[in-house]
Amino acid sequence: MMINKQQKEPQPQTIEGTLSTWEVVIGMEVHAQIKSDSKLFSESSTVFGNEPNTNVSLVDAAMPGMLPVLNNFCVEQAIKTGLGLRAKINLFSQFDRKNYFYPDLPQGYQISQLYHPLVGEGEVIVQMEEGSVRKVGIERIHIEQDAGKSIHDMDPNLSFIDLNRTGVGLMEIVSRPDIRSADEATAYLRKLRQILQYLGTCDGNMQEGSLRADVNVSVCHKGSYENYSQTKDFSYLGTRCEIKNMNSMRFIQQAIDFEARRQVALLEDGNQVIQETRLYDVDSGKTKSMRSKEEAHDYRYFPCPDLPALKISQKLVNSIQEKLPELPDEKKTRFIEDFGITEYDAEVLTTDKGSADFFEKVLINGHEKLTANWIINELFGRLNKEGLNISNSPISAAHLKEILSHLIKSEISSKMAKELFELVWTTKRSPSELVKEHSMKQVTDQGHIEKLVDEIINENPHQVEKVASNPKILGWFVGQVMKASDGKANPKVTNELVAKKLGINL
């Protein structure tokens, strides 16, 4: 493999470039860590954050005579992912050795699948913010082992190696070049991540490296993509550059925007785009050359002699298919049709499986919209403010359901419900106990409220005189009654009684 150390690319006059006569074409290779307790070919733990080099077996360290043993659960997880992406499951697949040297790859090769992947063609349906729908084709999914981690910032003269990640199972999900913008790229990755989390095959934690992407970007003259779509001739798409190891939605978007402008500027200056692997520098906001782009022959692929061909029965595939969970698009449709909530609310509630499950646990029949409003506005609003997510919410689904039950039964007012929400958030105690302890129950006794209304009216004759010309003064009387009751009078009953006493039709 040739390392592109000092290759100097032509410098465009301006990096801005104009996209008015060009179109961007993007394909993505997403590396999703298989959710499994043990690695792909050994029994070593996959727990993130353990002390360096403690999740390492003799197989992972490539000790002489150690042979890989395939983790069947990882295979089943990959099949489940393929089925969730409406992809073809190949009943015959094979492992290959991808040969290259790097310090964090003890074997000197990676066990992967090139010629016969486990999963074939599928698709991901992406809903864009402006309402359009895009279909991104999946070319293949193959399973492979991850490499270790090189650490270069602990010593000015030394690099360190952590092999904890070595041998962890990965699914490489390769898309077709169907993505047309940076916005579509991040929307596709979000949707793919959402599906994987619903399936339970990858936790999607980009901060921990469980989900990362190599992004292939090219530009071509407008109309060329349509020619590619009709012919599948890649020559229409221009020379691609691969941006390696992206694990941030924001940085992926920035990297694509920069790289597209860079390529356009080169071409408009009469230069060529060099096919290469690039890295995104978050400090400068630019992509930088890493090495010349490798092809399959650079890695000298050949069938792995230590692993037999993988043969899957259709019975196993059918069994996994029957147990597939409800996926996000299906759940969103059900929420809209069964619960009568808006498409927007359903979209927010199904963004991740944890939120959707939380909603269904809180749900009170006949009060679906109220439940959705409280979760989206009160709970999600507070979680976002505190930098938390649904999995570590201080308020449990059971507690929020209890708060809403008190509100629905008119035992507390909306204002009291928000006060109770705050108390539960800070104390994590039972809402019913807090209602009792803080004497929060709403006064619904009509006789008691009527007595208060009469007192306020008798004490304020000058305000009563103004009612005929200004019916809005009704609100002033209601406010005085609420104040006199320490905010515990039922607002609906209070409004009706004040209006009746003052002769106002509501």
C-alpha atoms as one frame of an Amber mdcrd trajectory, in Angstrom:
protein
   0.000   0.000   0.000   1.531   3.293  -1.103   1.580   5.985   1.566   0.923
   9.432   0.161   3.333  11.363   2.399   4.329  14.457   0.486   1.983  14.477
  -2.499   1.077  18.060  -3.163  -2.352  18.638  -4.569  -3.053  21.624  -6.837
  -4.206  24.562  -4.785  -7.445  26.130  -6.059  -7.665  29.895  -6.280 -10.601
  29.834  -3.911 -11.843  27.062  -1.662 -15.400  28.297  -1.902 -16.147  26.903
  -5.359 -19.677  27.307  -6.731 -22.090  24.397  -6.722 -24.496  26.068  -9.154
 -23.462  23.837 -12.069 -22.290  20.886  -9.985 -23.925  18.235  -7.852 -22.553
  16.369  -4.860 -22.659  12.574  -4.641 -22.044  10.803  -1.330 -21.743   7.198
  -0.261 -21.120   6.055   3.313 -19.447   3.081   4.934 -20.792   2.923   8.476
 -18.967   0.808  11.047 -21.473  -0.274  13.683 -20.197  -2.171  16.715 -22.249
  -5.310  17.206 -24.030  -5.260  20.552 -22.596  -8.379  22.179 -21.002  -9.211
  25.523 -18.024 -10.898  23.857 -15.890 -10.272  20.780 -16.323 -11.688  17.290
 -13.732 -14.460  17.571 -12.981 -14.714  21.301 -14.693 -14.658  24.706 -13.079
 -11.359  25.730 -15.374  -8.671  27.151 -16.553  -5.779  25.001 -17.231  -3.442
  27.957 -16.159   0.115  27.127 -13.896   2.053  29.464 -12.041  -0.811  31.185
  -8.354  -0.391  31.975  -6.236  -0.526  28.791  -5.288  -4.005  27.602  -7.514
  -5.848  30.090 -10.138  -7.033  27.553  -7.539  -9.022  25.627  -7.352 -12.798
  25.159  -4.543 -14.814  23.603  -6.587 -14.874  20.375  -6.936 -11.067  20.357
  -3.199 -10.662  20.978  -2.441 -13.055  18.070  -0.352 -15.422  20.142   1.116
 -18.324  18.112  -1.240 -21.273  17.644  -4.363 -19.359  18.708  -7.327 -19.845
  16.368 -10.503 -17.725  16.025 -13.870 -19.199  17.036 -16.875 -17.442  15.492
 -19.385 -15.844  17.898 -22.757 -17.093  16.603 -24.646 -14.358  18.445 -22.774
 -11.694  16.442 -23.848 -13.446  13.238 -27.487 -13.428  14.402 -27.233  -9.717
  15.256 -25.967  -8.972  11.742 -28.790 -11.021  10.206 -31.299  -9.112  12.339
 -29.783  -5.838  11.107 -30.068  -6.972   7.499 -33.712  -7.920   7.950 -34.405
  -4.573   9.631 -32.957  -2.833   6.563 -35.066  -4.958   4.188 -31.923  -6.570
   2.874 -31.212  -9.950   1.355 -29.572 -12.456   3.719 -26.951 -14.562   1.958
 -27.174 -18.144   3.199 -23.556 -18.631   2.102 -20.832 -16.193   3.152 -17.103
 -16.374   3.727 -14.389 -14.694   5.779 -11.301 -13.198   4.157  -8.016 -11.859
   5.421  -7.392  -8.179   4.717  -3.634  -7.801   5.026  -2.012  -4.606   6.265
   0.432  -3.657   8.978  -0.424  -1.281  11.781   0.777  -1.388  15.412  -2.760
  -1.790  16.831  -3.451  -4.826  14.581  -1.457  -7.652  16.253  -2.204 -10.283
  13.592  -1.002  -8.167  10.689  -4.367  -8.753   9.025  -8.039  -8.113   9.690
 -10.625 -10.874   9.333 -13.376  -9.395   7.170 -15.684 -10.336   4.277 -15.023
  -9.050   0.778 -16.171 -11.503  -1.862 -19.096 -13.150  -0.044 -20.721 -10.838
   2.562 -23.356 -12.047   5.003 -25.948  -9.453   3.926 -26.765  -8.202   0.439
 -28.820  -5.311  -0.926 -31.274  -3.380   1.262 -32.524   0.177   1.769 -33.073
   2.959   4.279 -36.021   5.350   3.890 -35.087   8.844   5.079 -37.634  11.553
   5.884 -36.125  14.997   5.334 -37.139  18.051   7.371 -38.797  19.799   4.422
 -41.075  16.789   3.971 -39.366  15.003   1.083 -38.562  11.302   1.313 -35.248
   9.824   0.122 -34.397   6.178  -0.396 -30.758   5.268   0.197 -29.744   1.877
  -1.135 -27.653  -0.485   0.970 -25.124  -2.335  -1.149 -23.976  -4.870   1.465
 -23.319  -5.520   5.136 -20.320  -7.582   6.115 -19.019  -8.503   9.541 -15.417
  -8.004  10.559 -13.195  -7.538  13.595 -12.186  -4.100  14.837  -8.587  -2.984
  15.321  -7.115  -1.625  18.540  -6.434   1.985  19.434  -3.202   3.959  19.048
  -2.699   6.771  21.567  -0.303   9.550  20.562  -0.971  12.332  23.080   0.281
  10.810  26.357   3.994  11.301  25.705   5.884  13.583  23.288   8.181  10.773
  22.169   6.115   7.596  22.529   2.879   6.126  21.210   0.815   3.692  23.253
  -1.408   0.822  22.155  -4.688  -0.262  23.784  -5.910  -3.613  22.444  -9.232
  -3.662  24.338 -11.126  -2.942  21.116  -9.150  -5.456  19.046 -11.433  -8.197
  17.777 -14.696  -6.468  18.714 -17.366  -7.396  16.149 -18.308  -4.755  13.592
 -20.970  -4.542  10.939 -19.769  -2.484   7.971 -22.901  -1.103   6.345 -22.043
   0.112   2.851 -24.495   2.462   1.138 -24.825   3.134  -2.546 -23.864   6.645
  -3.723 -27.475   7.788  -3.342 -26.899  10.632  -0.872 -26.964  14.089  -2.458
 -26.072  16.580   0.287 -24.544  16.971   3.730 -28.054  17.281   5.195 -29.081
  13.998   3.577 -25.912  12.320   4.850 -26.624  13.207   8.485 -30.337  12.396
   8.089 -29.383   8.974   6.682 -26.950   8.296   9.520 -29.521   9.354  12.143
 -32.137   7.062  10.604 -29.686   4.159  10.379 -28.629   4.702  13.991 -32.292
   4.819  15.058 -33.050   1.513  13.325 -29.998  -0.197  14.860 -31.027   0.980
  18.341 -34.604  -0.261  17.859 -33.251  -3.610  16.680 -30.870  -3.768  19.653
 -27.938  -4.705  17.404 -25.792  -1.604  18.089 -26.038   0.982  20.866 -25.157
   3.774  18.411 -22.908   5.590  20.894 -20.786   7.754  18.617 -18.809   9.256
  21.520 -17.534   5.797  22.447 -16.855   4.852  18.821 -19.698   2.320  18.595
 -20.850   4.028  15.416 -18.482   5.771  13.033 -18.491   6.467   9.319 -16.162
   6.752   6.346 -17.700   9.288   3.966 -17.021   9.130   0.219 -17.544  12.457
  -1.542 -17.397  13.300  -5.230 -18.770  16.089  -7.428 -20.012  15.919 -10.994
 -21.768  18.156 -13.500 -25.506  18.511 -13.013 -27.386  15.721 -14.718 -24.560
  13.219 -14.309 -26.161  11.539 -11.306 -29.289  10.856 -13.346 -27.102   9.178
 -15.978 -25.499   7.070 -13.239 -28.948   6.127 -11.888 -29.964   4.808 -15.279
 -26.716   3.018 -16.169 -24.977   2.352 -12.802 -21.820   3.554 -14.540 -19.641
   5.075 -11.814 -17.635   7.108 -14.326 -20.466   9.660 -14.340 -19.892  10.460
 -10.665 -16.402  11.951 -10.722 -13.376  11.047  -8.600 -14.227  10.320  -4.994
 -12.292  11.086  -1.838 -12.899   9.181   1.385 -13.074  11.085   4.679 -12.081
   8.581   7.336 -13.372   7.769  10.843 -16.096  10.376  11.396 -18.004  10.028
  14.667 -19.924  13.296  14.909 -23.016  14.334  12.946 -21.945  17.981  13.023
 -18.408  17.261  11.853 -19.660  14.943   9.088 -21.801  17.765   7.761 -18.955
  20.270   7.958 -16.475  17.868   6.341 -18.795  17.141   3.393 -19.494  20.840
   2.828 -15.798  21.668   2.801 -14.759  18.685   0.676 -17.438  19.379  -1.952
 -16.331  23.007  -2.272 -12.666  21.948  -2.401 -13.300  19.537  -5.270 -15.427
  22.007  -7.221 -12.772  24.695  -6.839 -10.077  22.308  -8.107 -12.114  21.333
 -11.164 -13.093  24.902 -11.985  -9.411  25.849 -11.856  -8.675  23.174 -14.448
  -7.085  20.706 -12.013  -7.969  17.125 -11.200  -9.324  15.608  -8.001  -6.916
  12.954  -6.702  -8.556   9.800  -5.348  -7.317   9.556  -1.778  -8.179   9.065
   1.864  -8.523  12.297   3.841  -9.034  13.260   7.486 -11.197  16.089   8.824
  -9.384  18.623  11.018 -11.981  19.992  13.430  -9.768  22.936  14.419  -9.309
  24.279  10.889 -12.615  22.968   9.525 -10.759  21.461   6.566 -10.101  18.001
   5.182  -6.444  17.023   4.866  -4.723  14.379   2.769  -3.913  11.185   4.701
  -2.845   8.677   2.030  -3.597   7.524  -1.488  -6.867   5.612  -1.735  -6.362
   1.854  -1.445  -8.052  -0.698  -3.661  -8.855  -4.312  -2.796  -5.650  -5.597
  -4.419  -3.558  -3.410  -2.088  -4.734  -5.549   0.828  -4.030  -8.921  -0.858
  -7.378 -10.369   0.204  -7.651 -14.153   0.331 -10.054 -16.574   2.103  -9.251
 -16.948   5.802  -7.792 -20.459   6.224  -8.755 -20.587   9.917 -12.505 -20.205
   9.361 -14.775 -22.403   7.229 -17.420 -20.916   4.956 -20.434 -19.651   6.890
 -23.639 -21.447   5.939 -26.913 -20.096   7.344 -30.193 -22.011   7.274 -33.352
 -20.341   6.019 -35.014 -21.632   9.185 -32.690 -19.470  11.310 -33.380 -16.429
   9.137 -37.143 -16.999   9.414 -36.864 -17.382  13.184 -35.040 -14.050  13.508
 -37.534 -12.397  11.140 -40.478 -13.513  13.287 -38.915 -11.947  16.390 -38.069
  -8.576  14.857 -39.244  -5.706  17.069 -41.511  -2.913  15.875 -39.297  -0.518
  13.901 -39.463   3.304  14.124 -41.539   3.955  10.986 -44.075   1.313  12.020
 -44.235   2.671  15.558 -44.681   6.243  14.342 -47.594   5.207  12.103 -49.224
   3.295  14.975 -48.896   6.269  17.340 -50.630   8.530  14.821 -53.411   6.082
  13.927 -54.103   4.570  17.356 -53.508   7.559  19.633 -54.571  10.465  17.394
 -51.433  12.500  18.055 -49.868  14.735  15.402 -47.217  13.517  12.990 -44.731
  15.917  14.584 -45.402  14.572  18.090 -45.146  10.980  16.849 -41.826  11.785
  15.145 -40.393  13.297  18.343 -41.631  10.456  20.551 -40.200   7.741  18.299
 -36.823   9.387  17.712 -35.315   6.780  19.989 -36.756   3.590  21.394 -36.350
   4.734  24.997 -38.609   7.754  24.431 -41.240   5.681  22.637 -41.267   3.085
  25.429 -41.491   5.865  28.054 -44.528   7.356  26.288 -46.363   4.037  26.187
 -45.662   3.421  29.894 -47.071   6.852  30.839 -50.025   6.696  28.438 -53.486
   7.076  29.978 -56.340   5.961  27.725 -58.362   8.867  26.425 -55.611  11.361
  27.292 -53.013  10.553  24.643 -52.506  14.159  23.509 -52.101  15.382  27.090
 -49.512  12.655  27.702 -47.607  13.550  24.523 -47.635  17.271  25.387 -46.285
  16.701  28.882 -43.504  14.393  27.728 -42.424  16.589  24.810 -42.773  20.016
  26.418 -42.199  19.487  30.140 -40.036  16.374  30.369 -37.950  16.655  27.187
 -37.594  20.391  27.709 -36.170  19.864  31.186 -33.964  16.947  30.104 -32.458
  19.065  27.317 -31.861  21.934  29.707 -30.039  19.652  32.148 -28.111  17.787
  29.430 -29.813  14.490  30.284 -31.601  11.859  28.212 -34.588   9.623  28.809
 -32.464   6.770  30.177 -31.312   8.837  33.177 -34.426  10.946  33.685 -34.942
  11.895  37.365 -38.685  11.345  36.795 -39.731   7.793  36.024 -42.581   6.849
  33.709 -44.578   5.621  36.719 -44.169   8.947  38.534 -45.146  11.031  35.499
 -48.217   8.855  34.982 -49.138   9.454  38.629 -48.808  13.234  38.187 -51.053
  13.177  35.112 -53.597  10.984  36.907 -53.944  13.619  39.648 -54.334  16.308
  36.960 -56.925  14.362  34.940 -58.992  13.669  38.086 -58.936  17.454  38.811
 -57.240  16.737  42.132 -54.574  19.282  41.166 -54.570  22.182  38.692 -52.186
  22.560  35.739 -50.119  25.006  37.760 -49.991  22.563  40.678 -49.021  19.766
  38.303 -45.982  21.746  37.181 -45.060  22.463  40.798 -45.455  18.764  41.594
 -43.312  17.872  38.560 -40.559  20.081  39.980 -40.805  18.463  43.416 -40.640
  14.945  41.976 -37.709  15.947  39.755 -35.648  17.168  42.718 -36.707  14.591
  45.343 -37.526  11.512  43.205 -40.332  10.803  45.692 -43.847   9.548  45.050
 -46.141  12.278  43.625 -49.054  11.131  45.824 -46.931  11.460  48.962 -45.822
  14.955  47.912 -49.401  16.047  47.124 -50.442  15.016  50.633 -47.369  16.435
  52.348 -47.654  19.848  50.648 -51.468  20.022  50.850 -51.619  20.437  47.082
 -55.053  18.940  46.463 -57.361  21.183  44.516 -60.551  22.464  46.147 -63.498
  21.163  44.140 -66.210  21.712  46.779 -68.585  24.043  44.933 -70.097  25.367
  48.141 -66.711  26.416  49.528 -65.679  28.093  46.254 -69.061  29.867  46.009
 -68.537  31.309  49.461 -65.172  32.742  48.397 -66.688  34.160  45.195 -69.443
  35.913  47.180 -66.886  37.419  49.550 -64.754  38.817  46.715 -67.804  40.271
  44.921 -69.168  41.896  48.105 -65.764  43.410  48.949 -65.274  44.972  45.486
 -68.485  46.747  44.369 -66.534  49.233  42.233 -65.155  46.339  40.150 -68.633
  44.834  39.837 -69.876  48.121  38.292 -67.246  47.865  35.542 -68.219  44.339
  34.476 -71.082  45.407  32.214 -68.778  47.569  30.061 -65.702  45.352  30.370
 -66.463  41.609  30.710 -62.722  40.880  30.809 -62.771  41.952  34.463 -64.130
  38.454  35.055 -60.479  37.320  35.057 -59.651  39.714  37.875 -62.354  38.172
  40.099 -61.159  34.647  39.258 -57.609  35.661  40.170 -58.747  37.047  43.529
 -60.623  33.827  44.320 -57.579  31.747  43.401 -55.424  33.947  45.611 -57.845
  33.624  48.519 -57.766  29.820  48.154 -53.941  29.712  47.947 -54.310  28.610
  44.328 -56.255  25.498  45.242 -59.713  26.383  43.926 -60.675  24.488  40.797
 -60.214  27.072  37.984 -63.076  25.697  35.851 -65.583  25.734  38.723 -64.356
  29.181  39.790 -64.795  30.633  36.282 -68.311  29.264  35.993 -69.407  30.564
  39.433 -67.946  34.056  38.943 -69.599  34.332  35.513 -72.944  33.186  36.927
 -72.802  35.638  39.852 -71.852  38.546  37.574 -74.382  37.641  34.848 -71.766
  36.976  32.122 -72.344  34.317  29.477 -69.244  32.246  28.882
